[in-house]
Amino acid sequence: MNILLLGKNGQVGWELQRSLSVLGTVTALDFDSTEYCGDFSNPAGVADTVRALRPDVIVNAAAHTAVDKAESEADVARTLNATTPGTIAQEAAKLGAWLVHYSTDYVFDGSGSRPWVETDTPAPLSVYGRTKLEGEQLIAQSGAKHLILRTSWVYAARGGNFAKTMLRLAQERERLTVIDDQWGAPTGADLLADVTAHAIRHLHQRPNDGGLFHCVAGGETNWNLYAKEVLALAVQAQPAIKIKAKEVAPVPTSAFPTPATRPHNSRLNTAKLQSTFGLTLPHWQAGVARMLTEIL
């Protein structure tokens, strides 16, 4: 199997280099690759890359993910999150190649408390959410064989993440304030990469099983409870760690105004993914504990 991976140096892209390697030959590119164009600000260049490499599977882990910055650079976000993925989908359709693409809980307005299902009507609150939704729509309209995985609260041991920030602040301050009215499931980049590889293998045998799926770790939490769990797990994993924080105080989203509006309910129902691909998704705490063991 000839696989083209785009966005190789992001959190998910880095893990995909590992998980996809068992499936075939992987050509992994990023925005600064030289031999082939992987720069999503250049849709025509990326299309040329697809035509030159003629992959059987394209996995797109590239995106504009700076949610607040997207509010002030909507055109850039739209190119990276919608125009270029749509162009790739058109090239994939011509080749008969599969396109795997990642989307987000931000396509929903965050109302209610029920986990969102794939058939719920999107109503994004931000430029990021709107451009990611447009990317989904362009891929679906292209006629390409596709797998779109919507996910949320992605973290990895590599690079910055919420858990690392909480650990740093907890060693500096006696009191932390963390939002308690946004709910979701922290999801490891390694889990997304492993599910992707499993799904590609499955789709090779059962091509009619493609489409749109929600993919997050099991369970749910809010950022405040997540922070408390991180500190508790860190002390278990590294008893010598010096945690100064005596309190992790709950505050509403309004306490931290941001340019982009965040959804309060980012819960995603994964029943369709689990039943279609024969998967059991682990609880979010298991992945976070493993990540902390790796970084501490």
PASEBA-1860 file (N, C-alpha, C; in nm, 3 decimals):
! residues 296
1> MNILLLGK> 0.084/-0.119/0.000/0.000/0.000/0.000/0.089/0.125/0.000 ~ 0.058/0.217/-0.089/0.134/0.342/-0.102/0.056/0.452/-0.029 ~ 0.113/0.505/0.080/0.043/0.601/0.166/0.113/0.736/0.163 ~ 0.035/0.842/0.145/0.085/0.979/0.155/0.033/1.039/0.284 ~ 0.123/1.079/0.373/0.088/1.143/0.500/0.123/1.291/0.493 ~ 0.024/1.374/0.517/0.043/1.519/0.516/0.031/1.573/0.659 ~ 0.118/1.667/0.694/0.119/1.719/0.831/0.194/1.628/0.926 ~ 0.309/1.578/0.884/0.379/1.473/0.958/0.433/1.518/1.093
9> NGQVGWEL> 0.453/1.649/1.111/0.518/1.696/1.234/0.421/1.746/1.341 ~ 0.292/1.742/1.313/0.195/1.776/1.416/0.182/1.662/1.516 ~ 0.101/1.684/1.621/0.087/1.580/1.724/0.035/1.449/1.666 ~ -0.071/1.458/1.586/-0.129/1.337/1.527/-0.039/1.285/1.415 ~ 0.014/1.373/1.334/0.102/1.333/1.225/0.224/1.257/1.271 ~ 0.281/1.301/1.384/0.398/1.233/1.438/0.367/1.089/1.476 ~ 0.251/1.068/1.540/0.209/0.932/1.579/0.170/0.849/1.456 ~ 0.116/0.914/1.354/0.078/0.842/1.232/0.199/0.785/1.160
17> QRSLSVLG> 0.313/0.853/1.169/0.433/0.798/1.106/0.463/0.658/1.161 ~ 0.437/0.640/1.290/0.456/0.510/1.353/0.346/0.411/1.312 ~ 0.219/0.451/1.328/0.109/0.356/1.311/0.089/0.314/1.165 ~ 0.117/0.403/1.071/0.095/0.371/0.930/0.208/0.287/0.871 ~ 0.324/0.287/0.937/0.441/0.220/0.879/0.421/0.071/0.858 ~ 0.330/0.010/0.935/0.307/-0.134/0.920/0.217/-0.167/0.802 ~ 0.156/-0.066/0.741/0.060/-0.089/0.633/0.122/-0.084/0.494 ~ 0.238/-0.021/0.482/0.299/-0.010/0.349/0.406/0.097/0.347
25> TVTALDFD> 0.429/0.152/0.230/0.530/0.257/0.212/0.467/0.393/0.240 ~ 0.525/0.467/0.335/0.469/0.596/0.375/0.561/0.709/0.327 ~ 0.505/0.801/0.249/0.574/0.926/0.216/0.515/1.032/0.307 ~ 0.596/1.083/0.401/0.547/1.176/0.502/0.599/1.317/0.474 ~ 0.508/1.411/0.462/0.543/1.549/0.425/0.489/1.648/0.528 ~ 0.551/1.766/0.531/0.499/1.878/0.609/0.511/2.004/0.526 ~ 0.474/2.118/0.584/0.469/2.243/0.506/0.606/2.283/0.453 ~ 0.714/2.236/0.520/0.848/2.277/0.479/0.923/2.168/0.403
33> STEYCGDF> 0.852/2.063/0.360/0.917/1.958/0.281/0.965/2.014/0.148 ~ 1.076/1.961/0.098/1.138/2.020/-0.021/1.116/1.940/-0.149 ~ 1.126/1.808/-0.140/1.116/1.727/-0.262/0.975/1.733/-0.321 ~ 0.875/1.728/-0.234/0.735/1.742/-0.276/0.670/1.850/-0.191 ~ 0.568/1.913/-0.245/0.499/2.021/-0.174/0.398/1.964/-0.074 ~ 0.416/2.000/0.054/0.318/1.965/0.156/0.263/2.089/0.224 ~ 0.280/2.203/0.158/0.241/2.333/0.213/0.094/2.362/0.181 ~ 0.008/2.358/0.282/-0.136/2.373/0.260/-0.178/2.514/0.221
41> SNPAGVAD> -0.086/2.611/0.230/-0.118/2.743/0.178/-0.105/2.747/0.026 ~ -0.061/2.635/-0.033/-0.044/2.622/-0.177/-0.124/2.501/-0.228 ~ -0.256/2.516/-0.244/-0.339/2.402/-0.284/-0.294/2.337/-0.415 ~ -0.253/2.419/-0.512/-0.211/2.365/-0.641/-0.084/2.281/-0.626 ~ 0.007/2.326/-0.540/0.130/2.251/-0.517/0.103/2.117/-0.451 ~ 0.010/2.115/-0.356/-0.024/1.988/-0.290/-0.094/1.894/-0.388 ~ -0.178/1.951/-0.475/-0.244/1.869/-0.578/-0.140/1.806/-0.670 ~ -0.036/1.883/-0.707/0.073/1.829/-0.790/0.141/1.712/-0.720
49> TVRALRPD> 0.158/1.724/-0.588/0.221/1.617/-0.510/0.138/1.489/-0.519 ~ 0.007/1.502/-0.503/-0.081/1.385/-0.509/-0.073/1.320/-0.647 ~ -0.073/1.402/-0.751/-0.066/1.348/-0.888/0.068/1.279/-0.913 ~ 0.176/1.335/-0.856/0.310/1.277/-0.878/0.327/1.144/-0.804 ~ 0.274/1.136/-0.682/0.297/1.017/-0.598/0.193/0.907/-0.620 ~ 0.076/0.945/-0.668/-0.032/0.850/-0.696/-0.054/0.752/-0.579 ~ -0.081/0.803/-0.460/-0.097/0.714/-0.344/-0.227/0.635/-0.348 ~ -0.228/0.523/-0.278/-0.352/0.446/-0.258/-0.435/0.508/-0.146
57> VIVNAAAH> -0.365/0.567/-0.048/-0.430/0.629/0.067/-0.361/0.762/0.097 ~ -0.440/0.866/0.119/-0.388/0.995/0.163/-0.441/1.018/0.304 ~ -0.351/1.045/0.398/-0.391/1.075/0.536/-0.354/1.220/0.564 ~ -0.455/1.301/0.586/-0.432/1.444/0.607/-0.438/1.481/0.754 ~ -0.321/1.502/0.814/-0.314/1.546/0.953/-0.273/1.692/0.962 ~ -0.277/1.764/0.850/-0.242/1.906/0.849/-0.368/1.990/0.868 ~ -0.356/2.102/0.940/-0.470/2.190/0.961/-0.424/2.320/1.026 ~ -0.509/2.420/1.019/-0.493/2.544/1.097/-0.565/2.519/1.229
65> TAVDKAES> -0.491/2.497/1.337/-0.553/2.460/1.464/-0.541/2.569/1.571 ~ -0.485/2.685/1.535/-0.477/2.796/1.631/-0.614/2.864/1.635 ~ -0.699/2.816/1.725/-0.841/2.851/1.725/-0.864/3.002/1.738 ~ -0.794/3.066/1.830/-0.814/3.210/1.849/-0.754/3.291/1.735 ~ -0.638/3.249/1.688/-0.572/3.320/1.578/-0.657/3.316/1.451 ~ -0.732/3.208/1.432/-0.816/3.194/1.313/-0.919/3.306/1.303 ~ -0.962/3.360/1.416/-1.061/3.468/1.415/-1.009/3.590/1.340 ~ -0.879/3.613/1.344/-0.822/3.732/1.278/-0.756/3.699/1.145
73> EADVARTL> -0.753/3.572/1.107/-0.698/3.534/0.976/-0.786/3.427/0.913 ~ -0.910/3.466/0.891/-1.011/3.372/0.842/-0.974/3.316/0.705 ~ -0.917/3.398/0.618/-0.882/3.350/0.483/-0.775/3.242/0.488 ~ -0.676/3.262/0.575/-0.570/3.162/0.590/-0.628/3.032/0.644 ~ -0.712/3.044/0.747/-0.773/2.925/0.807/-0.857/2.851/0.705 ~ -0.929/2.926/0.622/-1.016/2.862/0.522/-0.932/2.786/0.418 ~ -0.821/2.845/0.375/-0.734/2.776/0.279/-0.682/2.645/0.337 ~ -0.631/2.652/0.461/-0.569/2.533/0.521/-0.672/2.427/0.561
81> NATTPGTI> -0.790/2.470/0.608/-0.887/2.375/0.663/-0.995/2.332/0.564 ~ -1.013/2.407/0.457/-1.122/2.376/0.364/-1.074/2.364/0.219 ~ -1.015/2.473/0.166/-0.980/2.475/0.024/-0.882/2.364/-0.014 ~ -0.773/2.354/0.060/-0.672/2.252/0.027/-0.722/2.111/0.050 ~ -0.788/2.080/0.163/-0.846/1.946/0.177/-0.946/1.913/0.066 ~ -1.025/2.013/0.024/-1.118/1.991/-0.087/-1.046/1.959/-0.217 ~ -0.935/2.030/-0.240/-0.854/2.005/-0.360/-0.793/1.866/-0.356 ~ -0.742/1.826/-0.240/-0.686/1.692/-0.225/-0.792/1.587/-0.253
89> AQEAAKLG> -0.914/1.612/-0.202/-1.024/1.516/-0.222/-1.055/1.498/-0.370 ~ -1.052/1.607/-0.445/-1.077/1.598/-0.589/-0.970/1.513/-0.658 ~ -0.844/1.531/-0.618/-0.736/1.450/-0.676/-0.748/1.304/-0.634 ~ -0.789/1.282/-0.507/-0.809/1.145/-0.460/-0.919/1.075/-0.539 ~ -1.026/1.149/-0.569/-1.137/1.092/-0.645/-1.090/1.049/-0.784 ~ -1.007/1.131/-0.847/-0.955/1.097/-0.981/-0.870/0.970/-0.977 ~ -0.795/0.952/-0.867/-0.705/0.837/-0.854/-0.776/0.712/-0.803 ~ -0.894/0.731/-0.743/-0.960/0.620/-0.675/-0.894/0.591/-0.541
97> AWLVHYST> -0.826/0.691/-0.485/-0.755/0.675/-0.358/-0.847/0.706/-0.240 ~ -0.814/0.650/-0.125/-0.882/0.684/0.000/-0.825/0.813/0.057 ~ -0.911/0.895/0.115/-0.866/1.013/0.189/-0.913/1.003/0.333 ~ -0.817/1.006/0.426/-0.849/1.010/0.569/-0.824/1.153/0.617 ~ -0.921/1.209/0.689/-0.915/1.350/0.728/-0.968/1.363/0.871 ~ -0.915/1.459/0.946/-0.955/1.479/1.085/-1.033/1.609/1.100 ~ -1.143/1.601/1.173/-1.222/1.720/1.201/-1.243/1.733/1.352 ~ -1.342/1.809/1.393/-1.344/1.858/1.530/-1.483/1.870/1.590
105> DYVFDGSG> -1.488/1.865/1.722/-1.611/1.894/1.797/-1.658/2.038/1.775 ~ -1.569/2.127/1.731/-1.604/2.268/1.711/-1.703/2.290/1.596 ~ -1.738/2.184/1.523/-1.843/2.201/1.421/-1.981/2.214/1.486 ~ -1.992/2.183/1.616/-2.119/2.193/1.687/-2.121/2.318/1.776 ~ -2.241/2.360/1.817/-2.253/2.483/1.897/-2.236/2.459/2.047 ~ -2.218/2.333/2.087/-2.190/2.306/2.227/-2.311/2.315/2.319 ~ -2.431/2.313/2.264/-2.551/2.323/2.347/-2.585/2.187/2.409 ~ -2.666/2.190/2.514/-2.712/2.066/2.576/-2.602/1.991/2.648
113> SRPWVETD> -2.631/1.865/2.681/-2.533/1.782/2.750/-2.523/1.641/2.690 ~ -2.608/1.613/2.589/-2.604/1.482/2.524/-2.484/1.476/2.430 ~ -2.414/1.361/2.428/-2.305/1.347/2.331/-2.356/1.360/2.187 ~ -2.284/1.438/2.107/-2.325/1.460/1.968/-2.307/1.333/1.886 ~ -2.402/1.306/1.796/-2.389/1.197/1.700/-2.362/1.255/1.562 ~ -2.318/1.169/1.471/-2.274/1.215/1.339/-2.386/1.284/1.259 ~ -2.510/1.248/1.287/-2.623/1.304/1.210/-2.677/1.433/1.270 ~ -2.624/1.478/1.385/-2.669/1.606/1.441/-2.629/1.721/1.349
121> TPAPLSVY> -2.711/1.825/1.348/-2.686/1.940/1.261/-2.572/2.025/1.314 ~ -2.466/2.048/1.237/-2.357/2.134/1.283/-2.401/2.280/1.291 ~ -2.341/2.353/1.384/-2.365/2.497/1.397/-2.243/2.559/1.464 ~ -2.133/2.569/1.391/-2.007/2.614/1.452/-2.014/2.758/1.504 ~ -1.941/2.785/1.611/-1.942/2.916/1.677/-1.821/3.001/1.639 ~ -1.723/2.943/1.569/-1.595/3.011/1.544/-1.551/2.993/1.400 ~ -1.456/3.076/1.359/-1.396/3.062/1.226/-1.334/2.923/1.211 ~ -1.263/2.879/1.313/-1.203/2.745/1.309/-1.311/2.640/1.283
129> GRTKLEGE> -1.419/2.643/1.360/-1.526/2.545/1.342/-1.590/2.552/1.205 ~ -1.611/2.675/1.156/-1.675/2.691/1.024/-1.586/2.639/0.912 ~ -1.454/2.667/0.922/-1.364/2.622/0.815/-1.345/2.470/0.819 ~ -1.343/2.412/0.938/-1.333/2.266/0.947/-1.459/2.199/0.893 ~ -1.574/2.258/0.919/-1.699/2.204/0.864/-1.700/2.213/0.712 ~ -1.653/2.326/0.660/-1.647/2.339/0.513/-1.554/2.235/0.453 ~ -1.443/2.206/0.521/-1.352/2.102/0.474/-1.422/1.967/0.466 ~ -1.497/1.932/0.570/-1.575/1.808/0.570/-1.668/1.803/0.449
137> QLIAQSGA> -1.739/1.914/0.427/-1.840/1.918/0.320/-1.776/1.905/0.182 ~ -1.663/1.971/0.162/-1.595/1.963/0.031/-1.545/1.821/0.005 ~ -1.497/1.754/0.109/-1.452/1.616/0.092/-1.569/1.525/0.056 ~ -1.680/1.541/0.129/-1.797/1.458/0.102/-1.852/1.481/-0.038 ~ -1.845/1.607/-0.085/-1.899/1.641/-0.217/-1.809/1.596/-0.331 ~ -1.682/1.566/-0.302/-1.584/1.537/-0.407/-1.607/1.402/-0.475 ~ -1.676/1.313/-0.406/-1.693/1.178/-0.459/-1.578/1.086/-0.424 ~ -1.478/1.136/-0.350/-1.365/1.052/-0.310/-1.408/0.953/-0.201
145> KHLILRTS> -1.346/0.837/-0.201/-1.363/0.744/-0.089/-1.297/0.810/0.031 ~ -1.371/0.825/0.140/-1.315/0.901/0.250/-1.352/0.847/0.387 ~ -1.267/0.879/0.481/-1.292/0.855/0.623/-1.263/0.985/0.695 ~ -1.365/1.045/0.756/-1.348/1.168/0.834/-1.369/1.133/0.981 ~ -1.270/1.164/1.062/-1.278/1.138/1.206/-1.287/1.270/1.280 ~ -1.402/1.296/1.341/-1.414/1.414/1.429/-1.362/1.376/1.568 ~ -1.279/1.463/1.625/-1.223/1.434/1.756/-1.223/1.559/1.842 ~ -1.169/1.548/1.964/-1.170/1.663/2.055/-1.053/1.656/2.153
153> WVYAARGG> -1.011/1.770/2.203/-0.917/1.782/2.315/-0.794/1.694/2.295 ~ -0.732/1.706/2.177/-0.619/1.619/2.141/-0.493/1.660/2.217 ~ -0.420/1.561/2.266/-0.293/1.586/2.334/-0.193/1.480/2.290 ~ -0.066/1.505/2.319/0.041/1.407/2.293/0.155/1.435/2.388 ~ 0.239/1.334/2.408/0.357/1.352/2.492/0.454/1.451/2.428 ~ 0.452/1.453/2.295/0.542/1.542/2.220/0.474/1.678/2.203 ~ 0.547/1.784/2.231/0.490/1.919/2.215/0.415/1.964/2.339 ~ 0.356/2.082/2.331/0.283/2.137/2.444/0.145/2.077/2.455
161> NFAKTMLR> 0.092/2.071/2.578/-0.046/2.029/2.597/-0.096/2.079/2.732 ~ -0.225/2.065/2.756/-0.290/2.114/2.877/-0.227/2.052/3.002 ~ -0.204/1.922/3.000/-0.149/1.854/3.117/-0.012/1.911/3.155 ~ 0.074/1.934/3.055/0.205/1.990/3.083/0.194/2.130/3.142 ~ 0.100/2.208/3.089/0.080/2.344/3.141/0.035/2.340/3.286 ~ -0.060/2.252/3.318/-0.109/2.240/3.456/0.003/2.196/3.550 ~ 0.086/2.102/3.507/0.197/2.057/3.591/0.295/2.171/3.618 ~ 0.323/2.248/3.516/0.416/2.361/3.534/0.358/2.464/3.630
169> LAQERERL> 0.233/2.501/3.609/0.170/2.603/3.694/0.155/2.554/3.838 ~ 0.125/2.424/3.853/0.104/2.368/3.987/0.234/2.365/4.068 ~ 0.346/2.369/4.000/0.475/2.374/4.069/0.520/2.518/4.098 ~ 0.445/2.613/4.039/0.480/2.756/4.057/0.383/2.830/4.148 ~ 0.256/2.786/4.150/0.151/2.861/4.219/0.081/2.775/4.325 ~ 0.029/2.842/4.426/-0.044/2.770/4.531/-0.192/2.751/4.497 ~ -0.241/2.829/4.401/-0.382/2.819/4.363/-0.397/2.831/4.212 ~ -0.468/2.737/4.153/-0.496/2.740/4.009/-0.646/2.764/3.990
177> TVIDDQWG> -0.681/2.833/3.884/-0.822/2.848/3.845/-0.840/2.787/3.707 ~ -0.933/2.691/3.698/-0.951/2.617/3.573/-1.100/2.605/3.543 ~ -1.135/2.623/3.417/-1.274/2.623/3.370/-1.342/2.489/3.399 ~ -1.467/2.498/3.447/-1.540/2.374/3.480/-1.672/2.357/3.404 ~ -1.696/2.442/3.304/-1.824/2.432/3.231/-1.808/2.398/3.084 ~ -1.692/2.343/3.047/-1.673/2.285/2.914/-1.645/2.136/2.934 ~ -1.723/2.052/2.866/-1.715/1.906/2.886/-1.672/1.836/2.757 ~ -1.586/1.737/2.773/-1.541/1.659/2.657/-1.457/1.541/2.703
185> APTGADLL> -1.377/1.487/2.612/-1.292/1.372/2.643/-1.151/1.398/2.589 ~ -1.052/1.415/2.676/-0.913/1.425/2.629/-0.878/1.301/2.547 ~ -0.823/1.324/2.429/-0.798/1.213/2.334/-0.653/1.215/2.288 ~ -0.583/1.106/2.309/-0.442/1.099/2.274/-0.419/1.090/2.123 ~ -0.317/1.160/2.076/-0.280/1.151/1.935/-0.243/1.007/1.898 ~ -0.186/0.934/1.994/-0.150/0.794/1.968/-0.274/0.709/1.945 ~ -0.381/0.736/2.021/-0.506/0.662/2.001/-0.565/0.692/1.863 ~ -0.567/0.818/1.825/-0.618/0.855/1.691/-0.538/0.787/1.581
193> ADVTAHAI> -0.406/0.782/1.597/-0.320/0.720/1.496/-0.346/0.570/1.486 ~ -0.363/0.505/1.601/-0.387/0.361/1.600/-0.524/0.327/1.541 ~ -0.625/0.407/1.575/-0.759/0.386/1.517/-0.753/0.406/1.366 ~ -0.678/0.506/1.322/-0.666/0.533/1.178/-0.608/0.413/1.104 ~ -0.499/0.359/1.156/-0.436/0.244/1.090/-0.530/0.124/1.087 ~ -0.599/0.100/1.197/-0.696/-0.010/1.203/-0.807/0.011/1.100 ~ -0.858/0.135/1.092/-0.968/0.165/1.000/-0.926/0.150/0.855 ~ -0.804/0.192/0.822/-0.755/0.179/0.684/-0.749/0.032/0.645
201> RHLHQRPN> -0.699/-0.050/0.735/-0.691/-0.194/0.709/-0.832/-0.252/0.688 ~ -0.925/-0.209/0.772/-1.065/-0.254/0.763/-1.128/-0.210/0.630 ~ -1.106/-0.085/0.592/-1.167/-0.031/0.470/-1.110/-0.095/0.345 ~ -0.989/-0.145/0.354/-0.930/-0.217/0.241/-1.012/-0.341/0.208 ~ -1.070/-0.402/0.313/-1.153/-0.521/0.295/-1.300/-0.486/0.275 ~ -1.344/-0.379/0.340/-1.487/-0.342/0.338/-1.502/-0.194/0.302 ~ -1.483/-0.161/0.174/-1.480/-0.021/0.132/-1.611/0.054/0.151 ~ -1.720/-0.016/0.169/-1.848/0.054/0.189/-1.865/0.109/0.330
209> DGGLFHCV> -1.769/0.082/0.417/-1.780/0.127/0.556/-1.720/0.265/0.581 ~ -1.682/0.337/0.476/-1.625/0.471/0.494/-1.730/0.572/0.535 ~ -1.686/0.698/0.549/-1.778/0.805/0.583/-1.730/0.887/0.701 ~ -1.825/0.942/0.776/-1.797/1.033/0.887/-1.819/0.963/1.020 ~ -1.720/0.974/1.110/-1.728/0.908/1.241/-1.674/1.000/1.350 ~ -1.725/0.981/1.471/-1.670/1.049/1.589/-1.569/0.957/1.656 ~ -1.453/1.012/1.692/-1.346/0.932/1.751/-1.283/1.008/1.867 ~ -1.323/0.973/1.989/-1.263/1.029/2.110/-1.245/0.916/2.211
217> AGGETNWN> -1.164/0.940/2.311/-1.147/0.842/2.418/-1.278/0.827/2.495 ~ -1.289/0.720/2.572/-1.410/0.694/2.648/-1.425/0.787/2.767 ~ -1.547/0.798/2.817/-1.574/0.880/2.935/-1.586/1.027/2.901 ~ -1.599/1.110/3.005/-1.609/1.254/2.986/-1.556/1.324/3.109 ~ -1.517/1.450/3.093/-1.468/1.530/3.204/-1.479/1.677/3.166 ~ -1.446/1.765/3.259/-1.430/1.906/3.225/-1.285/1.945/3.253 ~ -1.247/2.065/3.213/-1.106/2.104/3.225/-1.059/2.106/3.370 ~ -1.149/2.146/3.462/-1.112/2.151/3.603/-1.083/2.012/3.659
225> LYAKEVLA> -1.175/1.919/3.632/-1.155/1.781/3.679/-1.035/1.717/3.609 ~ -1.014/1.752/3.483/-0.898/1.703/3.408/-0.770/1.749/3.476 ~ -0.764/1.876/3.514/-0.645/1.929/3.581/-0.619/1.857/3.713 ~ -0.724/1.835/3.791/-0.710/1.765/3.919/-0.659/1.622/3.897 ~ -0.712/1.557/3.794/-0.669/1.420/3.764/-0.522/1.417/3.722 ~ -0.480/1.515/3.643/-0.340/1.523/3.600/-0.248/1.534/3.721 ~ -0.282/1.621/3.815/-0.196/1.640/3.932/-0.192/1.514/4.018 ~ -0.307/1.448/4.035/-0.312/1.325/4.114/-0.230/1.214/4.048
233> LAVQAQPA> -0.245/1.199/3.917/-0.170/1.096/3.845/-0.021/1.125/3.845 ~ 0.015/1.255/3.837/0.156/1.292/3.837/0.223/1.254/3.968 ~ 0.153/1.276/4.080/0.208/1.240/4.211/0.225/1.089/4.223 ~ 0.129/1.013/4.165/0.141/0.867/4.165/0.261/0.821/4.083 ~ 0.276/0.883/3.964/0.383/0.841/3.873/0.521/0.887/3.920 ~ 0.526/1.002/3.987/0.653/1.060/4.030/0.637/1.121/4.170 ~ 0.643/1.036/4.272/0.618/1.083/4.409/0.707/1.200/4.452 ~ 0.823/1.214/4.392/0.916/1.320/4.431/0.878/1.456/4.373
241> IKIKAKEV> 0.779/1.459/4.284/0.742/1.585/4.220/0.691/1.684/4.324 ~ 0.730/1.809/4.313/0.694/1.913/4.409/0.573/1.991/4.356 ~ 0.455/1.953/4.403/0.333/2.024/4.364/0.302/2.129/4.471 ~ 0.306/2.255/4.431/0.283/2.366/4.523/0.133/2.395/4.539 ~ 0.057/2.371/4.433/-0.085/2.408/4.432/-0.164/2.329/4.534 ~ -0.233/2.399/4.621/-0.321/2.335/4.721/-0.466/2.333/4.674 ~ -0.496/2.414/4.573/-0.635/2.425/4.527/-0.640/2.442/4.376 ~ -0.736/2.371/4.314/-0.766/2.392/4.171/-0.912/2.440/4.167
249> APVPTSAF> -0.928/2.570/4.166/-1.060/2.631/4.182/-1.138/2.630/4.051 ~ -1.268/2.594/4.057/-1.351/2.598/3.936/-1.397/2.740/3.902 ~ -1.389/2.774/3.774/-1.439/2.904/3.726/-1.513/2.882/3.594 ~ -1.607/2.972/3.558/-1.678/2.960/3.432/-1.591/3.005/3.314 ~ -1.631/2.964/3.195/-1.562/3.005/3.072/-1.547/3.157/3.064 ~ -1.649/3.229/3.113/-1.648/3.375/3.105/-1.532/3.438/3.181 ~ -1.469/3.361/3.270/-1.354/3.414/3.346/-1.229/3.428/3.260 ~ -1.228/3.357/3.146/-1.114/3.364/3.055/-1.162/3.399/2.914
257> PTPATRPH> -1.194/3.526/2.887/-1.243/3.563/2.754/-1.139/3.534/2.646 ~ -1.185/3.481/2.533/-1.097/3.450/2.420/-1.161/3.501/2.291 ~ -1.082/3.528/2.188/-1.139/3.573/2.060/-1.240/3.475/2.002 ~ -1.212/3.345/2.013/-1.302/3.242/1.958/-1.391/3.186/2.069 ~ -1.518/3.167/2.038/-1.611/3.108/2.134/-1.592/2.957/2.139 ~ -1.575/2.904/2.260/-1.559/2.759/2.279/-1.694/2.693/2.305 ~ -1.717/2.574/2.251/-1.840/2.502/2.284/-1.836/2.448/2.427 ~ -1.949/2.456/2.498/-1.956/2.403/2.634/-1.969/2.250/2.634
265> NSRLNTAK> -2.037/2.198/2.534/-2.057/2.053/2.526/-1.982/1.997/2.406 ~ -1.867/1.937/2.434/-1.785/1.876/2.328/-1.790/1.724/2.334 ~ -1.891/1.671/2.403/-1.905/1.525/2.411/-1.939/1.471/2.272 ~ -1.871/1.365/2.230/-1.898/1.302/2.100/-1.932/1.155/2.121 ~ -2.041/1.111/2.063/-2.085/0.972/2.072/-2.007/0.888/1.970 ~ -1.939/0.784/2.018/-1.852/0.704/1.931/-1.910/0.566/1.897 ~ -2.040/0.547/1.924/-2.101/0.414/1.902/-2.087/0.368/1.757 ~ -2.103/0.460/1.663/-2.095/0.424/1.521/-1.955/0.374/1.486
273> LQSTFGLT> -1.853/0.444/1.532/-1.714/0.405/1.505/-1.685/0.267/1.566 ~ -1.724/0.250/1.691/-1.691/0.125/1.761/-1.761/0.005/1.698 ~ -1.887/0.024/1.658/-1.960/-0.090/1.599/-1.913/-0.119/1.457 ~ -1.885/-0.015/1.379/-1.842/-0.036/1.240/-1.706/-0.104/1.232 ~ -1.613/-0.061/1.316/-1.475/-0.108/1.305/-1.437/-0.210/1.412 ~ -1.534/-0.252/1.493/-1.506/-0.355/1.593/-1.406/-0.309/1.697 ~ -1.424/-0.187/1.748/-1.328/-0.128/1.841/-1.389/-0.106/1.979 ~ -1.305/-0.107/2.081/-1.341/-0.059/2.214/-1.245/0.054/2.247
281> LPHWQAGV> -1.297/0.174/2.265/-1.211/0.290/2.290/-1.183/0.302/2.440 ~ -1.056/0.312/2.478/-1.021/0.317/2.621/-1.066/0.446/2.687 ~ -1.081/0.442/2.819/-1.119/0.558/2.896/-1.010/0.665/2.887 ~ -1.050/0.790/2.888/-0.954/0.900/2.869/-0.843/0.899/2.975 ~ -0.876/0.856/3.099/-0.776/0.857/3.205/-0.658/0.764/3.175 ~ -0.685/0.653/3.105/-0.579/0.558/3.074/-0.473/0.621/2.984 ~ -0.519/0.694/2.884/-0.426/0.760/2.792/-0.347/0.871/2.859 ~ -0.415/0.949/2.944/-0.347/1.058/3.013/-0.242/1.005/3.111
289> ARMLTEIL> -0.277/0.897/3.181/-0.182/0.835/3.274/-0.057/0.786/3.200 ~ -0.080/0.726/3.085/0.033/0.676/3.006/0.122/0.791/2.957 ~ 0.058/0.897/2.911/0.133/1.014/2.864/0.216/1.076/2.978 ~ 0.158/1.086/3.097/0.230/1.144/3.211/0.348/1.057/3.250 ~ 0.330/0.925/3.246/0.441/0.834/3.278/0.556/0.855/3.181 ~ 0.521/0.885/3.056/0.624/0.905/2.953/0.699/1.036/2.972 ~ 0.630/1.143/3.015/0.696/1.274/3.021/0.761/1.304/3.156 ~ 0.719/1.233/3.262/0.774/1.264/3.394/0.907/1.191/3.420
END
